[in-house]
């Protein structure tokens, strides 16, 4: 029951917003913040009460907050939701990131009622996907996220927003159709003809027909690879990110990409263990290509947001390397494979926090200068030291510096995967050098050198260099403190990160550091579930 | 009871500087006024704690990663670590004192000392780490903070770039440590550093290769050496800390620590020995050709650490440790002197530093003693430690290379000494890099003097009893130093020093020509670290990504649209055309059927007659 409330609470808040027209302007954002905060509090309560257990638990047993209701009995599809060590961290990440985006949106009251309702709807879709234990339910929520994100990009994006939104929608929707084909294959291959994930994982279908199992895995893998995204199905990502609003990008990279990787651990690995083992090396290779391709292409970008988008391809590649290595049962012992799986799961959380922060920070650039082009910016550490510090912290976190969550993830992926796939892992390790290079070069270009801030467009009526930000209260009125920001000419000043922007970004970075220094809080939950996945795959 | 005290001390040794560093960084410029004093207090505390842990030899572990042995953060102080923590803490304290007086009054001190303390904490953790998570955490944080320290004056063009290059080069080496961790897990089933030498099969070789790459990168050995040249962009106190007892020393420490692993492979120990010896030789030659004093010291640092790497390769742990400690004192003293001259005289170009030692006699004397120690002059420290290493190098080519490198140290040290001790002409063009203050503060002189005394005093390591005491601390056995070797080494160093001083004084043109040669510009080592190849790969990949991969996607979309248009055309043209054609045919037929119905009776009669005629004809024919 509690889990249902967690999943549907944002949707109820969205309905409330749409039903009460009086909740316009900032009030709508505050309703959004309140709903997201309440939801996060409930997730925190769930976490507090959750007992991860000892050894390998989760996936096929020890599911907490489980609800299983009849829905479409003819095909045995039900409203089956529950929580284990795989989903709980991602539910929490969803709660955190959506709350951060809600706080962020205080600075950007652009049709706030519709925006808040849309994001709340999207939050329900994301939470539902992570909580679902039934393939049809999973698929429905999965597709709803695509619909929600389409409207976020098309409605609140900029430049070629409609075109990018359409590309995003069509590409990922076609991917989800492949997923549906795979799900139907699982249904038809299962002995008891069910869409229930727990039943399917407990009694894997298609064990005696490797060809059919391989084809079903191919369909599911294609669908998830588009979403993750993996090389070569990633080209919708940079376009969608470049034209999406900052909060939309943060959700897209932070949560929606995880739906893909989550699908691999929740569905592909436990339900098709034979096929996963057989094709694990392909997964590893695709992962490593994504790592290197994402890193190198990101290095060549001239646009901040495209660069961050490609680093997501790189980071998700590590996840696949870890999950693929977990399937190489013959080559590595159980401990190493479990560690690789733990790393992959940790990477999902770490990447969500850090990339979310990076995309929100890139939104600062857009709001001040209406461009993400590296050429247009320079020396920002002078006028905007807080922005510089936050960007540097997020960049170092994202390049995998120890002390941040992503190090815990990548270290475990590498150490766990080396035994199973030494060559692939050594190649993948070089990826962290390329990402280090690209982030340091980006910092150098944006933060040092002669100060350059692009002049904002003529359509801007405001005189604070904060064009389009029409909220009266977000104008600098503190006098001396913002004297530099009041000058209009380019190459002078930029308003530093302030108020809601700080409130949204700082908690994400603090969490990324806490999870980097005190990983036990998260590992205690993840490790049993990862051990369970590694065991189920080895069947 | 003392165990828990030592454990607490070990934890505090790392956490005290780390916590204060973070606090200073978060507080920002508001803490500028107290940052220096706070840092001095923290490093005093760290030195006291280091002394406690060196005596107590505690172990400490904190929960971190799970599943396997060694996933936790493990720290411990054994003999080697005891020497290193005291060394690092002492050098940290002295360089912090120097930084307090050397930084300009308006500097962003909170940021400086914040990173400085974080760096110190990372180095202290590195030399006490017992598990891979702890080692990598400390090791990489040290690299990242060195980036921030080298690029401290980011406002000056190019300085942050030097930091970037240093970080990327050392991180390229760090990749080796990630691989080692994986090899440890695969080969030993755990992540404990000490178990590494017991790894089985190919994992042993992979681990040794990873350790070598990591150590060579961090210690600026060939082929990674050039980053240390750019690292001289950092403020002088940073150079004094990074390039004496920390950072570059970390690679040497790592190899001394993993010596059993290197020995177990059979090839890695030899590779390390040669990498160190060749670095000592090549970087020594580069040092001779430097005109900028800091660049000279940078090259010399890589060269002197080369002897430590050589020692690790041949198993001379005691000699290598002695060299590490002695070099730290010598080089920190010289960097403090160089930094003080730069602040006072506004230059670090050797020709312009003519007579610098005479202008400020206190620090000049300290620099001279440190310089003589660097030259390997008896009875000073590096003479003794270098011989301690070469004594175990056999008598083959390795020893020859080592001796040649030792001679080169005497040559470049002579170059410094000859110039700074010369009588100033009074027309040296000063202040070419920054306006000098013409003042060397007393604390700076005091720091340099302490370093110089240590640098001289460690010559006692030539005495077998003293060397034996160090061996006892480290728990190793070393070959007794051969008095003949000591004599030969000493004579060679003195001769090389004398000849070089004469050449530098009498034939400055020879020196200038040498400086303009390829050695002066680091013989292309900088080009080795060029990012250009990576950028080419990146641009090609990006173009492929855009044109080919996304091109296919766009092509599919276009094809679908075109096919849809074709279907639409077919739909309107063929399918709907057929419908419309049928309709048209019926309309025409209808129209045709209407035509005879004119309403005129005579025409109907004619039609009736024609009809009857046709019927008759039909009946006639058909019958």
Interface residues (C-beta under 8 A of the other chain):
Chain A: X167 X170 X171 X231 X232 X234 X235 X236 X293 X296 X297 X298 X299 X300 X301 X332 X333 X335 X336 X338 X339 X342 X381 X382 X385 X396 X401 X402 X403 X407 X408 X411 X412 X414 X415 X416 X417 X418 X419 X422 X425 X426 X429 X430 X432 X433 X434 X436 X437 X440 X441 X443 X444 X447 X448 X449 X519 X520 X523 X524 X527 X531
Chain B: X28 X63 X64 X65 X66 X67 X68 X132 X133 X136 X137 X138 X140 X141 X144 X147 X154 X155 X157 X160 X161 X164 X167 X168 X171 X172 X175 X178 X179 X181 X182 X183 X184 X185 X186 X189 X191 X206 X531 X534 X535 X537 X538 X539 X541 X542 X545 X549 X550 X553 X557
